[in-house]
Each structure stands twice: as C-alpha cells, then as structure tokens.
Amino acid sequence: MTTPRPTINALSALAALLTLALACATPPQTADPDAPAGSNPVLAADDAPIALGDPPDDPAATTAGQPVDAPPRDPTPTDPAADRGAPRRDPLDPDAPPGRADTSGPPPALNWVEWAASRCVPDRVGNTKYARGWLEWAQGDFSFLPEGAPRPIEGPAGLPTPGSARARERAAALERAWLDDPQSRLLDCSFEVPRRSCKGCRQAAGTLKRDHEYTVLLPRALFVEPARVRSILLLIPGGNGGRVRWFLTPIPGKGNNDPMSGGLETRRRVDSWLDAHPEASQPIVVALEHNGWGTANGPTEFLTHDVPTHIASTYLNLPLDQVAVGAEGISSGAMEIWRSLYSRPGAFNTAGIMCMYCADDGKGIRPWGPAVLASPDIQAWLANLKKLRDADLLHVRFSVGNADKGWECNKGLYDAFASAGIFDPRPPDAQNCRTPEARSTADCDLHWDGFHLYRDVGHTYALLPPAWEPQLHWHLERLSRAAAALQR
C-alpha cells in the first residue's frame, strides 16, 4: 500500500515577475486578458506572461546600462485536482512502478547524433542579442579566451534539412570526431515544444513560437561511459543574459556597467570540478534562453516536463524518473523554480535560488507573515519538502546580495524552511569582513546552511562572479548524491 504524499491546495493564480538590473531584469509585456484573478501567499498577486526576448533597446529605459522595466504578469493556473502531467514517479512511494529504459540498440552516446546534426551547432553559443553585444565588445579579438572556451555563432547556422543526405553525412562526421576525441561538448540547439493536453498546462492564447533554443554541455562520460550520466542541471535566466552568458568568458576590463560584456564560464567550471571528483555522476547542463513564459504549455510545464523530458529521452534514452534534475534560476528564473517547488515538490532534486525578487509590493514573491506560515497548506508543503530532503532527493540553496532590497524577504522564506527542519539552524559563518571584528550583514559575507549573503552587491550582475561558482559546485555535488539516491 502506498503512503500518500502531503498535498497542497490550489493556487488561484501565480504572480508578477519584477524586472530589475542587468543580471536579473525581465522584459515588459502586456497583460494577458485571460489571466485568472486571485492570489496565493506562496507566490504573488497577479498573473501575466514574460516576453521571451531581451531587454528593451531604448536607452532611456536603462540606468548605468541596467534595464528598468515594468513588471509583467503570470497567467499559470494551478488547480488542485489538475492532472499535472508530471512524468516522474513519487520518489517517496516505494510501491510506485519505475520507468523502463530502452536498453536496445547502440549506446546512448550514439543515438542522438543524427538528430543533433540538423538541430545543433557544436562548440559555439547562439547568436542572441546578448551574444552580439559581447561580440561588439570583443571587436574580433578572441586571444583572451582560454582553450576550449566558446564564442558566439557570427552568421547563419546553415544546418542541413533533417533526414537529408547532408544531415546523415554530418552526423557520421560528428560521431567519428566526438568518439575519437572524447571530451565534454558544447552544443547550441533548438527543439520543438508541442502543445499538450493536460489540466496543468497553461494553454496560452495566440500564435506561439514552437521551437525553443538551449545551449547544452554534454559531459565526457556520455561518450565513454554513458551509464555515469544520470542527472540534468537546468540554468534558467532572468530577463537578461539568456542561454549564452552562462558559458561566455567575461570581456577583459569590462564590468557591471558594461552591458552584455559578462560571462560565467560554466563549461570550464564544470569540467574542472568533474576532473577533481572522478567518482561523481556527470550531469548534462542545459542553459535555457528564457524561463518558459509564452511557451505552449506554460512555464511550470516547460521547466518540469517539456525540457527535462526532451533532454533525458534525447541524450540518455531514459525516462525522466530515472534522472536527477536540478534547476538554478536568476531573478525571475528563480521565481519560476519557487513556483515549481510549490506546485510540484518532486520535480527538482536541487533548487538554486539566486537573487529572487521578493517584496511585499504585489509584484513578486511575497514575504510570509506568521498567519501564512501557520496555515495548513504551507505546513503540509514544508512537511513534504522535509521528507524529500531526508531522502536526499531535494536540496535548496539561496544566494543574494545585501544591497538587494529583497534579501530580507528571501531570508524570511529561508527561515520558514529552516523552521521545518530543512536546514541546520547553526549560526552563519562570516567571511570577507571589512574588519576582523565585524560580523554584521552590512560588513561581511554571511553563510548559513543553505543561505548565502554577499556584501556590497545588489540585484545586478555584480552578484554573479562571487556567487556562481560555489552555487554551481553545490549543484554538482548534490545532484550526484540525488542521482545515487534515485538508483537505490
């Protein structure tokens, strides 16, 4: 007999995503007339979609190169009786039937190459607006790039038609090259997201873009020992940076006030960590162009079903319930992870919350008062998260700057998790203090178990250089643990 999971009552609506500075801004979009009214204390007040493009070109709409946009709304309904369409079995239910992998045919490292030959460009990142800005800063001089560091595509991809003789020839050449020289590989790809029929799907009105782009880092193990690849890490942007900033190298001499000059060097960081931890499960790292607004089935479905199911089936030939899934989000991307944690607690095994917009202004994730924290719905949700945490199947980590006006709101949500036993309540470790005796939130980087506060940085790109590497290393280590737990 199965043990029932705690359930969460319906959200009558999801919330508005505020756009702020360069690292965390979200482009404006007109309100969705079909959005339902209502609110939920876990989320926010209103509902409307996020534009999938880049911040506005209007210089009058920026301050020091950082976009200042009106908050869009979120239309995703959440019905407690809805069929969420979640493909993963309940990890806490020992009687739930496992998915079945297709073990016939060639190894997974070979199955997907013909598909990729027509949908992916190797060794480059996409030709996005952010990438074009980065190329302008580089001025054709790429001598500063470390070996293996990608640069953007500078012209049409020129991909062959699927199924054509040229596509087959290209696939054979790529397969030979990749298997003869096994190493991590970076691809810039697109895939189709069909409209699905499920009660949890947000059926957005109007004509939708069906193909959506991502940049994927395939680990070396996929080409030599694919059974070691049992995890996926999704990188979800806010309104700036898209899929390319995660993998670009910063332009030398540029910084926070130089728009589209940054980069987080994720390939180098992942490869270096995996080299130092040869026993770890090697993840597929997927950087998304947007956080799911305007997609065929809504952002929650996009992040918890459409993207991870495509990655698991395409590159691993596995059902999603055999793969650990992590998600890292910046600003509005973090808000979507928060919403997904609420509506589908088992969808992610790691959840990184970076500079999530959180304020009592009706525009973002709202702080919790004592009445909200004491509500049966919230207590049931926290109890469910605690069960997942105790099974090593859920890990959460917050990072934010002390000059971000929402940091205390983020800390309040963290404290709610800690009150449920999800985090260790030990005092924080103080680092990088102004003086040896300083210990305050204004004067030090403070590191609690699962909450990391960085001094002198706000809701801008300046947070990312100090915060990203430890956040990434945490994901890699915890995803390896979660992947092992799923195999038990």
N, C-alpha and C positions, 0 to 999 in steps of 0.2 A: 504494500500500500504506500502510495506516495505521500510525502509530507507537504502540505500546502504552503505556498510562499505567502508572506505578507503582501497584501495588495494595497494599492494607492488609489484613492478615489479620483474622479475625473478632474481634469483641468478644464475649465470652460474656455480658457484662452491662453495663449502664450504671448510673449512680450516684446517690447520695443527694444531695438538694439541701438545704443548710442554710438555715434562715431566721434572719435576724439583725435589724437595726434598721429604722427607719422606711422608708428608701429601698430596702432590699434584703431585707426579710423575706419568708418564704414560709409560707403557712398549713399546719398539720399535716394529715395524712390517714393513715388506717390503711394498713398494708402490704398490698400486692397479693399474695394467695396464689399467683397464677400466675407471679410474677416468677421468672426463672431465677437460679440461683446463679452465682457466679463474679466475676471482676474483670478490669480492664484498666488498665494504668498510665496511659493517656491520660485515663481517666475517673475512676471511683471504685469503691467496694467493693460496694455493694448496689443494689437496684432497687425503686422504687415510685412511684406517681403523685402528682402535685401537685394539690391542690384548686384549683378554678377560681375560688373566691370570694375574699373579702377576709380580712384578719387577724381573730383572734377578738375577740369583744366583751368578754370577761372582763377587767375592769380589773386583776385580779390577775396576768394574763399579760403585763403591759406594764411597762416601766421608762422613766420620763420620756416616756410616750406612744409608746414604740417597742416593737413586738411582740417577744416572745421565745418562739419556738415550737420544738417538737421537729422534727428533720429527717425529711422524708418520703423515700420511695424511688422508684427509677426502673425501670420494667419493660421498657424498649425492647430487644428482642433485635437483634443485628446479625450476620447470617450472611454470611460472605464470598462464598458462592455465591448470595446472595439477589438477586432482581430488585429493585433499589432503587426502581424506578418513576420514576427521575429523568427529567423531560421535556426537559432541556437536553442538547444535543449536546456532545461533548467539545470545548472551545474550543481545545485544543492539537492537535487532529486535523484537518489541512486537508482530508482526504477525507470527513469526516463530512457528510452531507447537511443543508442548512439547513432550518429550519422554513419554512412558507409562510404568509404573511399573507393574510388575506381582504381584498382591496382593493375588493371590490364594495360597492355601497350607499353610504349617506351617510357623511360623515366620522365618525371615532371619537367626536368630541365630542358627537355626537347619538345614537349607537346605544344608549347605556346609560341614557338619561334615563327611559324608561318603567319599566325595572327599578328604578331608584333611587326613583321616585315611590312605590313600595309598600314599599321596604326601608330607606329612609334619611330622617333628619331633617336639613335643612340648617341651617348656621350655629350649631349647638349641639353640645355634647358630651353623652354619655349620662348617664342618671340612675342612676349607680352609687353604691355606698356611699361611695366617696371623694368623689364629686361632692356627695352630700347633706351630708357633713361640711363641705365647702368652703362650701356654701350657708349652713350654720348660722353659720360664721364671718362671712360677708358680711352677714348679717342684713338682706337685702333692699336693701342699698345697693351699687349697682354703678357708682357715679360714678368709682371709681378705675380702671375698665377702659379701656385705650386703645381708640381707634377700631378696629373690626374684631375685637377680642378676644372669644372665645366665652365663654358661660356655660352651665351645665348645663340640660338639659331639666328642668322642675319638675313635670311631670304626665305623664299618658299621651301617647304619641306620636300616637295617633289616625290611623295610616296607613291608606290605603284598601286594599281587597282587590285583589291582583294581577289584572289583566285587566278590572277593573270600569270602568264609565264614569267614575266619580270618579277612578280612577287615571289614566286617559287624559287627563282634563281637568287634573289636577295636573301630569302630565308636560309637557303643552303649555305650561302657565303657567311652570313651572320653566325649560324650554328657552328660552322667549322672554326671561325675565328674565336668565338667565345669558349668552345670546349678545348681548343688548342692552347688557349691562354686564360685559364680560369682565374677570375678576379671579380670584385664587385663591379656591377654595370649600372650605369645611369641611363634611363630611357625617358623621353618625353612623349606621352601617349594621349590618345583620346579613346573614349568608349561610349557606347550608346546606353542611355538610361530610358528604357521603355516605361510608359505609363502602366501601372499595375492596379488591379482592383483589390483593395483591402481597406477595411474600415479605418485603419491607422494612417492611410495615405492621404496626403493633402492634395486634392485634385485642383491644382491652380487653374485659373481661367486663362484663356487666350492662347496664342501660339507660343510654344515653349521650345527652347533650344534642346535638342535631343542628345547631341554629343557633348561630352564634358571632358576637359583636359586634366591630366595629372602628371607629375614627374615622379618616377619610381626608382628607388635604389634597390637593386637585386643583389643579395649578398653572395659572396664567393661560394658558400656551401650549396647554393642552388644548382651550381654547375658541376659539383664534385660529390656532394653528399646531401641530396635534397631532403632526406628524412630529418635532417637537423633544422630545417626551416619550418617552424610551426607557429610563427607569430607575425602580426602585421601592426605597424605603427602608422597611424594617420596623423598628418600635420595639417591643421586647419587654420587658415589665416583669418585676420580681421579684414578690414576694408582696404588694406594696402599690402603690397608685397606678393600677394598671390602665391603661386606654387614655386616661383623661381628664387625668391630671396632666401629660402631655406638652404639652397645649395650654392649660391653665388659666393664669391670672395669679396670682402669689402674693398672698395677703391682706396688706395693709399692716400692719406692726407685728407680724407673726407670724413664727415661725421653726422651728428644728429640733425644739423640744419642744412644738409645737402641731400635733398630728396632723391630717392632711388639710387643711392650710392652704396647701400649696405649689402651685407651678406652674412649668413650664419654657418657656412662651410660644413653642412651636415654630413656630406659624404666622408670628408676627411675625419670628422669626429667619430662617426660610426665605425669606419674601418679601423681606426686606432684603438677604439675600445674593444672591438671584437678580437683584434690581434693580441691584446693584453688579457683577454678572457676566452681562451680557446674552448673551454668547456661549455660556454653559454649557447643557448639557442640563438640562431641568427635570424633577425626579422627582415621582412620586406618593409621598407619605409616608403610611404606614399604621401607626397605633398599635393594638396588639392588647390585648385585655383580659387575656390570660394567655399563658403560654409553651407551651401545647399539650398539657399533661397532661390526660388524661381525654377527649381527642378521639378520633374514630372510628378513626384510623389511626396514632396515636402522635405525639409531639412533633416528631420529625425530619421525618416526612411532612407534618405540619401547617405547619412553618416553611419547608421547602424545596420543597414541591409544592402542598399544598392552598391556602394563602393566596396565594403569588405567582402561581400559575396563574389563580386567580379574578381577581386584580387585572389581570393582563395581558390576559386574554380579555375581561373585562367592560368595562374603561375604555379599552383600547388596541386591542382587536380583533387582538391579536398572539399568536403562540406564545411561550412563555416563553424559548426560546433566542435570541430577538431582543431581549431586555430585560436590562439590567444590574440586578442585585439586591444591595442592601446590607442589613445587619442590625446593629442596635445593641441590646445587652442589658444590663440591670442585674441583678447578683447571679445568681439562678437563671436569669434570661433569658440572661445571658452564658454560663452553663454550657451551655445548650442550643445556643448558637452554637458553642461549643467542640466539643461532641459532633458537631454537623453538619459542622464543618470536618474532623473526623476521618473520619466515615463517608461524606461527600460533599464532597470538597475543591472541586469546581467549582460548588457550589450558590450561594455568595455571592461577590460581587466586592469588597465591603467588609465587614469584620467588626470592629465596635466592642465591646471587652470592658471593661465598667465594673464595678468592684468585684466581680469574680468570686470566689465563695467557693472558696478553695484552701488546703488544710491536710492534714497527714499524720495525720488522725484518723478516716479511713474514712467521713467524712460528705460530702465534696465532691470537687472535682477535686484530685488528689494531686500533690505535687511529684515531679519526676523526679530520680532518682539517676543516677550515671554508667552503670550497667548498663542502665537503661531507655533513656537517650539513645543508647547504642551499639547497641541492638537493631536487627535488620534491618527490622522493621516500622516503627519510628519513623524510621529513616533514609530508608526509601522514601517515607514520608508527607511528611517535610520536603523531600525532593527534588522531589516532585510540587508542593508549595506553592511552592517556589522557581521552578519552571517557569511556574506561573501568575503569580507576581509579576513575572518577567522579561517576560511577555507583556502586562503592565499589566492583568491580569484578576483579581488578588487583592491586597488591601491590608488590613493588620491594624493596630489601634491599641488599646493598653491604657491605662486611666486608673484610678487607685486612690489612696486617702489613706494617708499614712504612719502614721496611727493605726489603720488596718485591720490586724488580726492576720494577714491573708493576703497582705499586699503583697509580702513577700519570696518567697513561693511563686509569685505572679503574675510577679514579676521573673525567677524561675528559668525559667519556661516561655518568657518573652520571650527570655531568654538562649539557650535552645535554638533558637529561631527565628533569632536573630542568628548563631549558630554555623553555620547552614545558608546564610547569605548573604541572608536575607530582609530584614534591617535593616542599616543602616550602623552599624558599631561605634564611631563617634566618641563622645567624652566628652559627658556631659549639659550642657545649658545651665541654669545656676542663676538663678532668678528669685524675687522676693518673699521675700528672705532677711531674717532677723532683724537682722543687722548686715552692713555692706558686705563684710567679710572672710569671712563664713560661706559654706560650700559643702556642708555635710553633709546627709544625708537627713532629719535631725531639724530642721534650721533653714531649709530652702529648699524651694520648689517646684523639682523637677528634671525636665528634659525631655530624654530620649533620643530617638533616631529611633524613633518608634512606641511609646514607653512614657513615661507622664506621671504623676509622683508629686506629690501635693498635700499640703502640710504642715498639721498640726493638724486634720485631718478623718479620721474613721474610716468605718465601714460604716454610714453614716447619710445622711439627706437633705442634710446639710451639704456633702457632696462634690459634689452635682449643680449648684448655682449656679455655682461656678468652672469645673467640668469640662465641662458640657454644650455650651456654645456653641462652644468650639474643636473638640470632638468632632464636632458637627453640621457645622460648616464643612468639616472634613476629609472627612466622608462626601460632602457635596455636590460638592466638587472632584474627589475620586477616582472617584465614580460617573460624573461627566461624562466623565472620561478612559476609564473602563471601557466606557461606552456607545459611545464613539468607536471603541475597540478592537474591539468586537463587530461594528461595521459594516464594518470593513476586510476 
